[in-house]
Amino acid sequence: MKNNSFITVETERSGLFTFEVGVDLGKIRPLIDRVNDAQLRFSGVPILPDVATKLEREVIVSSVFGTNTIEGGTLTEEETAGLLGDVKNININEEKERRVTNIRNAYNLADDVSKKAIKNSKGGGAIHLEEFMLLDLHRIITEGLSHQQNIPGSYRDNIKGQLTKVGDEDHGGIYTPPKNYRDIKTLVSAFLSWINSESIIALDPLIRAPLAHYYFERIHPFADGNGRVGRVLEAILLKCSGFKYAPFAMSRYYLSRIDEYFTVFNIARKKSEKKQPFPNTVFVEFFLNGMLSVINHLHDRVNVMVSFLLYEVKLNTLLQTKKINVRQYTIINNLLPKGTIHGVSNMQAQQWYTGLYKNLTPRTRYRDLERLSDFELLKIDKNKNIILLIPGNSK
């Protein structure tokens, strides 16, 4: 061991294993500054409670869908959203559903750990990862799932001749992680000592978090669920350092760039095996680009949500002051959840619309749309499209 930022461990059957920062700090510093600047701007935006609740739900659904799909989950994002609508009052009948609710339960545990850490540190900061976190997260994530070798909350112990393989040739090659329980136990202990050492805790959390993610996956201590656990560990470290929404949102980013996600992992691993300088730069740089993209997207989503909220307030006020009638209100209320652009003919073919004007004249239909246009709630373009005039989103 050279120092706390660089540790080499000798295992019984898996050879030498090195934990190191391995990042070219000079190269990535500008990117770290951009992420921190984006976070500062985003955290400075006052988010109304209704918007915060909606954003939190969006992020959780998107994240659960992302991390589940990366690991072979088959539910669509819409099905995931429906399943997470009221987890306490649903009956889980199939494994594909349990995968989703397990991840949500793991997120709840991550939230609890983060809140306690922030409270204990009086505002947040770097926390220690503990072995119970790894084991509890794994138990929750894989509870009730069928996997021949997996035992929830327990490390792998491959029998003679049984190999665990990670990756494929199309994404940088196949990696064989440590095989037996004793080696895994040794490496997890070394990993926790290293990631919790003074020199690593002193790192920017935007370096420490992806390194924790990366080395956890290198050890690959469980028979199943390693990717899901690793991404939650990364999120915990980020949340405890003051990042909101983005830590869980990263799972969807990883899914959207799944090929690159797997490839940079293997590039970093091979650079390390060849003892090349700064082997982990490629993985950390990929993570940082993800954080920048995610935070900017979240900022944009908040702006859109606020615009929609202001539009809804205007709509309700016009109804309450009787400047628009119930029919006109109903038109907007049916169109708004489905987007900002709608074909007139398509709207008129909808059952809710035909029922609304069943005994009324075409002239009344025209006047209702004209009234909504007068109050700048919508406009009709030359292609006979209705465009809802959301502040900041009108065309």
C-alpha positions in Angstrom: 0.0 0.0 0.0 1.5 3.3 -1.1 -1.0 5.5 0.6 -4.7 5.6 1.3 -5.5 6.6 -2.3 -3.8 3.5 -3.8 -4.2 0.0 -2.3 -3.2 -3.3 -3.7 -4.8 -6.4 -2.2 -3.7 -10.0 -2.6 -6.5 -12.5 -2.8 -6.4 -16.3 -2.3 -7.6 -17.3 -5.8 -8.2 -14.2 -7.8 -4.7 -12.6 -7.8 -3.9 -9.0 -7.0 -6.6 -6.3 -7.0 -5.8 -2.6 -7.0 -8.0 0.2 -5.7 -6.8 3.6 -6.9 -8.2 7.1 -7.8 -6.6 6.7 -11.2 -8.1 10.0 -12.5 -6.4 12.8 -14.4 -7.7 15.6 -12.2 -6.3 18.3 -14.5 -8.2 16.9 -17.5 -11.6 16.5 -15.7 -11.5 19.6 -13.5 -13.2 21.9 -16.1 -16.0 19.3 -16.4 -16.4 19.0 -12.6 -16.7 22.8 -12.5 -19.4 22.8 -15.1 -21.4 20.1 -13.2 -21.0 22.1 -9.9 -22.1 25.3 -11.7 -25.1 23.6 -13.2 -26.0 22.2 -9.8 -25.6 25.6 -8.2 -28.0 27.2 -10.7 -30.5 24.3 -10.4 -30.5 24.4 -6.6 -31.1 28.1 -6.7 -34.4 27.7 -8.5 -37.3 27.9 -6.1 -39.4 24.8 -6.7 -43.0 24.9 -5.6 -44.2 21.9 -3.5 -46.6 20.7 -6.3 -43.7 20.9 -8.8 -41.3 19.2 -6.4 -43.7 16.3 -5.9 -44.3 15.8 -9.6 -40.6 16.0 -10.4 -39.7 13.5 -7.7 -42.2 11.0 -9.0 -41.0 11.5 -12.6 -37.4 10.9 -11.5 -38.2 7.8 -9.5 -40.3 6.2 -12.3 -37.7 7.0 -14.9 -34.9 5.8 -12.7 -36.6 2.5 -11.7 -37.4 1.8 -15.3 -33.9 2.6 -16.3 -32.0 0.5 -13.8 -34.5 -2.4 -14.1 -34.2 -2.4 -17.9 -30.4 -2.3 -17.9 -30.6 -5.6 -15.9 -33.2 -7.3 -18.2 -36.5 -6.0 -16.8 -39.3 -6.1 -19.3 -41.9 -3.7 -18.0 -42.4 -0.5 -20.0 -42.0 2.9 -18.5 -45.8 3.4 -18.5 -46.3 0.0 -16.8 -43.6 0.9 -14.3 -45.4 4.2 -13.5 -48.7 2.4 -13.0 -47.1 -0.1 -10.7 -45.4 2.5 -8.6 -48.6 4.6 -8.3 -49.6 2.9 -5.1 -47.1 0.3 -4.1 -48.6 -0.3 -0.7 -52.0 -1.4 -2.1 -51.1 -3.7 -4.9 -50.8 -7.4 -5.2 -47.5 -8.5 -6.7 -48.3 -11.5 -8.9 -45.4 -11.8 -11.2 -41.6 -11.6 -10.9 -41.4 -8.7 -13.4 -43.5 -6.6 -11.1 -41.6 -7.6 -8.0 -38.3 -6.5 -9.6 -39.8 -3.0 -9.9 -41.2 -2.7 -6.4 -38.0 -4.2 -4.9 -36.0 -1.4 -6.6 -38.4 1.2 -5.2 -38.0 -0.2 -1.7 -34.2 0.0 -2.1 -34.6 3.7 -3.1 -36.6 4.2 0.1 -33.7 2.7 2.1 -31.2 4.9 0.3 -33.4 7.9 1.1 -33.4 6.9 4.8 -29.7 6.4 4.9 -29.1 9.8 3.2 -31.5 11.7 5.5 -29.9 10.3 8.6 -26.4 11.0 7.3 -27.3 14.6 6.5 -29.0 15.1 9.9 -26.0 13.6 11.7 -23.5 15.8 9.8 -25.7 18.9 10.3 -26.2 19.7 6.6 -24.6 16.9 4.6 -21.3 15.9 3.2 -19.2 12.7 2.7 -20.4 9.7 4.6 -19.0 6.3 5.2 -20.3 3.4 3.2 -20.9 0.4 5.5 -21.1 -3.3 4.7 -24.7 -3.5 6.0 -25.7 -1.0 3.3 -24.4 -3.3 0.6 -26.1 -6.4 2.1 -29.4 -4.7 3.0 -29.7 -3.1 -0.5 -28.9 -6.5 -2.1 -31.4 -8.3 0.1 -34.2 -5.8 -0.8 -33.4 -5.7 -4.5 -33.3 -9.5 -5.0 -35.9 -10.6 -2.4 -38.4 -13.0 -4.0 -36.6 -13.1 -7.4 -35.7 -16.4 -9.0 -31.9 -16.9 -9.5 -30.3 -20.3 -9.0 -27.2 -19.2 -7.2 -28.4 -15.9 -5.6 -29.1 -15.6 -1.9 -30.5 -12.2 -1.0 -28.1 -10.4 1.3 -25.3 -12.9 0.9 -22.0 -12.8 -1.1 -21.3 -15.3 -3.9 -19.2 -18.4 -3.3 -18.7 -20.0 -6.7 -18.2 -23.8 -6.6 -15.3 -25.3 -8.4 -15.7 -24.9 -12.1 -18.4 -22.3 -11.8 -17.5 -19.0 -13.4 -19.2 -15.6 -13.0 -18.8 -13.6 -16.2 -19.6 -10.0 -16.8 -20.0 -8.1 -20.1 -19.6 -9.3 -23.7 -17.2 -8.9 -26.6 -19.2 -6.1 -28.2 -18.7 -3.8 -25.2 -15.0 -4.2 -24.4 -14.8 -7.8 -23.5 -15.8 -10.3 -20.9 -14.6 -9.9 -17.3 -14.3 -12.6 -14.7 -14.7 -11.1 -11.2 -13.4 -12.7 -8.0 -14.7 -16.3 -7.6 -15.0 -17.4 -4.0 -16.5 -16.1 -0.8 -13.2 -15.5 1.0 -11.8 -13.4 -1.9 -15.0 -11.4 -2.1 -15.1 -10.8 1.6 -11.5 -9.7 1.6 -12.1 -7.3 -1.3 -15.3 -5.8 0.1 -13.5 -5.1 3.3 -10.6 -3.5 1.5 -13.0 -1.6 -0.8 -14.8 -0.1 2.2 -11.6 0.8 4.0 -10.3 2.5 0.8 -13.5 4.4 -0.1 -13.9 5.6 3.5 -10.2 6.6 3.9 -9.4 10.2 4.5 -7.8 10.8 1.2 -10.8 9.4 -0.7 -13.4 11.2 1.4 -11.4 14.4 0.7 -12.1 13.9 -3.0 -14.8 15.8 -4.8 -18.0 13.7 -4.4 -18.2 13.8 -8.2 -15.1 11.6 -8.2 -15.7 9.5 -5.1 -19.3 8.5 -6.1 -18.4 7.0 -9.6 -15.3 5.4 -8.2 -17.5 3.6 -5.6 -19.8 2.5 -8.4 -17.0 1.3 -10.6 -15.0 -0.7 -8.0 -18.2 -2.2 -6.5 -19.0 -3.6 -10.0 -15.4 -4.8 -10.4 -15.7 -6.9 -7.2 -19.2 -8.0 -8.3 -19.8 -9.6 -4.9 -23.3 -11.0 -5.5 -24.7 -13.6 -7.8 -27.4 -11.2 -9.0 -28.3 -7.5 -8.6 -24.8 -6.1 -8.6 -25.6 -3.3 -11.1 -28.7 -2.2 -9.3 -26.9 -2.1 -6.0 -23.9 -0.3 -7.4 -26.0 2.5 -8.9 -27.9 3.0 -5.6 -24.5 3.2 -3.7 -23.5 5.9 -6.2 -26.8 7.7 -5.6 -26.4 7.6 -1.8 -23.0 9.3 -1.9 -24.3 12.0 -4.2 -27.5 12.6 -2.2 -25.4 12.9 1.0 -23.3 15.5 -0.7 -26.3 17.7 -1.5 -27.4 16.6 -5.0 -31.1 16.3 -5.4 -33.0 14.4 -8.1 -29.9 13.8 -10.2 -28.5 10.9 -8.2 -31.4 8.6 -9.1 -31.9 10.2 -12.5 -28.5 8.9 -13.6 -29.9 5.4 -14.0 -32.0 6.6 -17.0 -28.9 8.3 -18.4 -27.0 5.0 -18.2 -29.8 3.2 -20.0 -29.9 5.8 -22.8 -26.2 5.2 -23.3 -26.0 1.6 -22.4 -23.4 0.6 -25.0 -21.0 3.4 -23.8 -21.8 2.6 -20.1 -20.6 -1.0 -20.5 -17.7 -0.1 -22.8 -16.1 2.6 -20.6 -16.2 0.2 -17.7 -14.1 -2.3 -19.6 -11.8 0.3 -21.0 -11.0 1.5 -17.5 -10.5 -2.1 -16.3 -8.1 -3.0 -19.2 -6.1 0.2 -18.7 -5.7 -0.7 -15.0 -4.6 -4.3 -15.9 -2.0 -2.8 -18.3 -0.9 -0.4 -15.5 -1.6 2.6 -17.8 -1.7 6.0 -16.1 -5.1 7.4 -15.0 -7.1 4.3 -16.0 -10.3 5.5 -14.4 -10.5 8.8 -16.1 -12.7 7.4 -18.9 -15.3 6.1 -16.5 -15.4 9.2 -14.3 -15.6 11.5 -17.4 -18.5 9.5 -18.7 -20.2 9.9 -15.3 -19.6 13.6 -15.2 -21.0 14.2 -18.7 -24.1 12.3 -17.5 -24.5 14.4 -14.4 -24.2 17.6 -16.5 -26.8 16.3 -18.9 -29.1 15.1 -16.1 -29.0 18.3 -14.1 -29.6 20.5 -17.2 -32.5 18.3 -18.1 -34.0 18.6 -14.6 -33.6 22.3 -14.7 -35.5 22.4 -18.0 -38.2 20.1 -16.6 -38.8 22.4 -13.7 -39.2 25.4 -16.0 -41.7 23.4 -18.1 -43.6 22.3 -15.0 -43.8 25.8 -13.7 -45.1 27.0 -17.1 -47.8 24.4 -17.1 -48.7 25.2 -13.5 -49.1 28.9 -14.4 -51.2 28.0 -17.3 -53.5 25.8 -15.2 -53.9 28.7 -12.6 -54.9 31.0 -15.4 -57.4 28.5 -16.8 -59.0 27.9 -13.3 -59.1 31.7 -12.7 -60.9 32.3 -16.0 -63.5 29.6 -15.1 -64.0 30.9 -11.6 -64.6 34.4 -12.8 -66.9 33.1 -15.5 -64.9 34.5 -18.4 -64.9 31.1 -19.9 -67.6 28.4 -19.7 -67.4 24.8 -18.6 -67.2 23.5 -22.2 -64.2 25.7 -22.9 -62.6 24.6 -19.7 -63.3 21.0 -20.6 -61.6 21.4 -24.0 -58.3 22.6 -22.4 -58.5 20.1 -19.5 -58.7 17.2 -22.0 -56.0 18.4 -24.3 -53.4 19.6 -21.7 -52.4 16.2 -20.4 -51.7 14.9 -23.9 -49.3 17.7 -25.1 -49.4 21.2 -26.5 -50.2 20.4 -30.2 -53.4 18.8 -31.3 -55.1 18.4 -34.7 -58.6 20.0 -34.8 -60.1 17.1 -36.7 -58.5 14.6 -34.3 -59.9 16.5 -31.3 -63.4 16.7 -32.9 -63.4 12.9 -33.4 -62.8 12.2 -29.7 -65.8 10.8 -27.7 -65.5 13.4 -25.0 -65.7 16.2 -27.6 -68.6 14.8 -29.5 -70.5 14.3 -26.3 -69.8 17.9 -25.3 -71.4 19.3 -28.5 -74.0 16.7 -29.2 -76.9 19.1 -29.3 -75.0 22.3 -30.2 -74.4 24.0 -33.5 -71.1 24.2 -35.4 -71.2 28.0 -34.7 -71.1 27.3 -31.0 -68.0 25.1 -31.4 -66.3 27.8 -33.4 -67.2 30.5 -30.8 -65.8 28.3 -27.9 -62.4 28.0 -29.7 -62.5 31.7 -30.6 -63.1 32.6 -26.9 -60.1 30.4 -25.8 -58.0 32.1 -28.4 -59.1 35.6 -27.2 -57.7 34.7 -23.8 -54.5 33.4 -25.3 -55.1 29.9 -24.0 -54.7 28.5 -27.5 -54.3 29.3 -31.2 -55.1 27.5 -34.4 -52.3 27.5 -37.0 -52.7 27.3 -40.8 -52.5 23.5 -40.7 -55.5 23.3 -38.5 -53.6 22.4 -35.4 -54.6 23.6 -32.0 -51.5 24.9 -30.1 -51.9 25.4 -26.4 -50.1 28.7 -25.4 -48.1 27.5 -22.5 -45.8 30.3 -21.3 -42.3 29.6 -22.7 -43.6 26.8 -24.9 -45.9 28.5 -27.4 -45.0 28.4 -31.1 
